[in-house]
């Protein structure tokens, strides 16, 4: 392949890598639909109170990554925590796809780039600005990567059915949360970004490369839109986090 000025631009479309997930992870009998949940407390509650069973264990240098399954409204539904940051989230998604899951809804919180987006307000990203590195190994260089249209539509149907207000737009995926500078934030707002997080672009890119369906539900968290960071302390988040998980589960069943 041709050498570029910057390594991040040297996309290789070769389908087979030296290490392939399907060669290191054996497929199992697992639900086709899966929630990718960034809330460990919600996962713990689902295991404790909903009778979820562990069906697989993935591993990385930080330890074990259990994969769970429950019966939700008469259907099988898998779920797992993808870790934090694009590389780990992408790698675990790869392995869960290799296990046998094919339809995904991710759920988690994000920093907001508009102060009027309240804590817990639902944001549905239809695309992500690729300001991280992982997605460039799965898709040719481009400014954005799109979520699966099928998944975005499923999430919208659930929000409308449940009469939950939401906003749809772009998110900004950024690897370096200590480098969200005023100038960068201003630029992303001009592009139409509503939120900032660390994984969406990578998840969308992996899904497109592996030809699976994936969308995401984000809810408003801290506010980085002003002159100073507003962590928005004092707002009870636990009920919001649980609600978002079950909305994601419902959206999964729409796929």
C-alpha positions in Angstrom: 0.0 0.0 0.0 1.0 3.6 -0.5 2.7 5.5 2.3 0.9 8.7 3.3 2.2 11.8 5.0 0.4 10.8 8.2 0.0 7.1 9.3 -3.6 7.7 10.3 -4.5 8.2 6.7 -3.1 4.8 5.5 -6.3 2.9 5.5 -6.0 -0.7 4.3 -9.3 -2.2 3.0 -7.9 -5.8 3.3 -10.6 -7.9 5.0 -8.3 -10.3 6.7 -5.9 -9.0 9.4 -3.2 -11.0 11.1 -5.4 -11.4 14.2 -9.0 -12.1 13.3 -11.7 -12.1 16.1 -13.4 -15.2 14.7 -10.1 -17.1 15.0 -9.6 -16.3 18.7 -13.2 -16.2 19.8 -15.4 -19.2 19.2 -19.1 -18.6 18.4 -21.7 -19.6 20.9 -25.4 -19.9 21.2 -26.1 -16.3 22.0 -28.9 -13.7 21.4 -28.8 -11.9 18.1 -29.7 -8.6 19.8 -27.3 -6.9 22.2 -27.2 -3.8 24.4 -23.8 -2.2 24.8 -24.1 -0.5 28.2 -21.6 1.9 29.6 -23.3 1.9 33.1 -21.7 -0.8 35.3 -24.2 -0.1 38.1 -27.1 -0.8 35.8 -25.5 -4.0 34.6 -25.0 -5.1 38.2 -28.7 -4.4 39.0 -29.8 -6.3 35.9 -27.8 -9.3 37.0 -29.0 -9.2 40.6 -32.6 -8.3 40.1 -33.5 -9.6 36.6 -31.9 -13.0 36.7 -29.4 -12.3 33.9 -27.0 -15.2 33.3 -23.4 -14.9 32.2 -23.0 -16.6 28.9 -19.4 -15.7 28.0 -16.3 -14.1 29.4 -13.9 -12.0 27.3 -10.6 -10.9 28.6 -8.1 -8.1 28.3 -5.2 -6.8 30.4 -7.5 -5.0 32.8 -9.3 -8.3 33.6 -12.5 -10.1 32.7 -15.4 -8.7 30.6 -18.5 -10.8 31.2 -21.3 -11.1 28.6 -24.8 -11.5 30.0 -28.1 -12.6 28.6 -31.7 -12.1 29.9 -35.2 -12.8 28.7 -36.7 -9.4 27.9 -40.4 -9.2 26.8 -40.2 -12.8 25.5 -37.0 -12.4 23.6 -33.4 -13.2 24.3 -31.2 -10.1 24.8 -27.5 -10.0 25.4 -25.7 -7.1 27.1 -22.2 -6.1 28.2 -20.0 -3.2 29.3 -17.5 -2.2 26.5 -15.0 -0.5 28.7 -14.1 3.1 28.3 -12.4 4.6 25.2 -12.6 3.8 21.5 -9.9 1.0 21.2 -11.2 -1.2 24.0 -14.9 -0.6 23.0 -14.1 -1.5 19.4 -12.1 -4.6 20.4 -14.8 -6.0 22.6 -17.5 -5.2 20.0 -15.4 -7.2 17.5 -15.3 -10.2 19.9 -19.0 -10.0 20.7 -19.8 -10.0 17.0 -17.6 -13.1 16.7 -19.6 -14.7 19.5 -22.7 -14.3 17.4 -24.5 -11.0 18.1 -25.6 -9.0 15.1 -27.9 -6.1 16.2 -26.7 -3.6 18.7 -27.9 -0.5 20.6 -25.3 1.2 22.7 -26.3 3.5 25.6 -24.3 5.9 27.8 -23.9 9.5 28.8 -22.0 12.3 27.0 -20.8 15.8 27.6 -23.1 18.3 26.1 -22.0 21.2 23.8 -25.2 23.1 24.4 -26.2 24.2 27.9 -29.9 23.7 27.1 -29.4 20.0 26.9 -30.3 18.9 30.4 -28.9 16.1 32.4 -30.6 12.9 31.2 -32.1 14.5 28.0 -31.9 11.9 25.2 -29.6 12.5 22.2 -29.7 10.1 19.2 -26.5 10.5 17.1 -27.0 9.9 13.5 -23.3 10.3 12.9 -20.0 11.0 14.7 -17.1 13.3 14.0 -14.0 11.0 13.9 -11.6 12.8 16.2 -10.1 9.6 17.5 -7.9 7.0 15.9 -9.7 3.6 16.0 -12.3 4.3 13.3 -9.5 5.0 10.7 -8.6 1.4 10.8 -12.1 0.3 9.8 -13.2 3.0 7.3 -11.5 5.2 4.8 -10.5 8.6 6.1 -13.4 10.9 6.3 -14.7 13.6 8.7 -17.7 11.6 9.9 -19.1 8.1 10.1 -22.8 7.3 10.2 -24.8 5.1 12.6 -26.9 2.4 11.1 -30.1 4.1 9.7 -32.1 1.0 10.8 -31.0 1.4 14.4 -31.6 5.2 14.4 -35.1 4.6 13.2 -35.7 1.9 15.8 -34.6 4.2 18.6 -36.8 7.0 17.3 -39.9 4.7 17.2 -39.3 3.8 20.9 -38.9 7.4 22.0 -42.1 8.4 20.2 -44.0 5.4 21.6 -42.8 6.2 25.1 -43.4 9.9 24.6 -39.9 10.8 25.5 -38.4 14.0 24.1 -35.2 13.6 22.2 -32.8 15.4 19.9 -31.1 13.9 16.9 -27.8 15.1 15.5 -24.1 14.6 15.5 -21.7 13.6 18.3 -18.0 14.4 18.6 -15.9 11.3 19.4 -12.7 12.5 21.1 -9.9 10.3 22.6 -8.5 13.1 24.8 -11.1 14.4 27.3 -8.4 16.7 28.9 -8.0 18.4 25.5 -11.5 19.6 24.9 -10.4 23.2 24.3 -12.7 26.2 23.8 -11.6 26.5 20.2 -12.2 22.8 19.4 -15.6 22.9 21.2 -16.5 26.0 19.1 -15.5 24.3 15.9 -17.5 21.2 16.7 -20.6 23.2 17.6 -20.3 25.0 14.2 -20.4 21.5 12.6 -23.6 20.7 14.5 -22.3 18.5 17.2 -24.6 18.2 20.3 -22.4 16.0 22.5 -18.9 14.8 23.0 -17.9 11.2 24.0 -15.1 8.7 23.4 -16.5 5.7 21.5 -19.3 6.4 19.0 -17.2 6.9 15.9 -15.3 3.7 16.6 -18.5 1.6 17.3 -20.1 2.9 14.1 -17.0 2.2 12.0 -16.6 -1.4 13.3 -20.3 -2.1 12.7 -20.0 -0.9 9.1 -16.9 -2.9 8.5 -18.4 -6.1 10.0 -21.8 -5.4 8.4 -23.9 -5.5 11.5 -26.5 -3.0 12.8 -25.6 -0.5 15.5 -27.0 2.7 16.9 -26.6 4.6 20.1 -28.6 6.4 22.7 -26.8 9.2 24.6 -28.1 11.1 27.5 -26.9 14.6 28.6 -24.2 14.6 31.2 -21.7 17.3 32.1 -21.6 20.6 30.3 -18.5 21.7 28.4 -20.2 24.5 26.4 -19.3 27.4 28.7 -16.1 29.1 29.7 -15.7 26.6 32.6 -16.6 23.0 32.9 -19.9 22.3 34.7 -20.0 18.8 36.1 -23.6 19.4 37.0 -23.3 17.9 40.5 -26.3 17.3 42.7 -28.4 15.8 39.9 -29.6 12.2 40.6 -28.4 10.1 37.7 -29.2 6.6 38.7 -32.9 6.5 37.6 -31.9 8.1 34.3 -29.2 5.6 33.6 -31.5 2.7 34.3 -34.2 4.2 32.1 -31.7 4.6 29.2 -30.7 1.0 29.5 -34.3 -0.3 29.2 -35.0 2.1 26.3 -32.0 0.6 24.5 -33.3 -2.9 25.2 -36.7 -2.0 23.8 -35.0 -0.5 20.7 -33.0 -3.7 20.3 -36.2 -5.6 19.9 -37.3 -3.3 17.1 -34.3 -4.5 15.0 
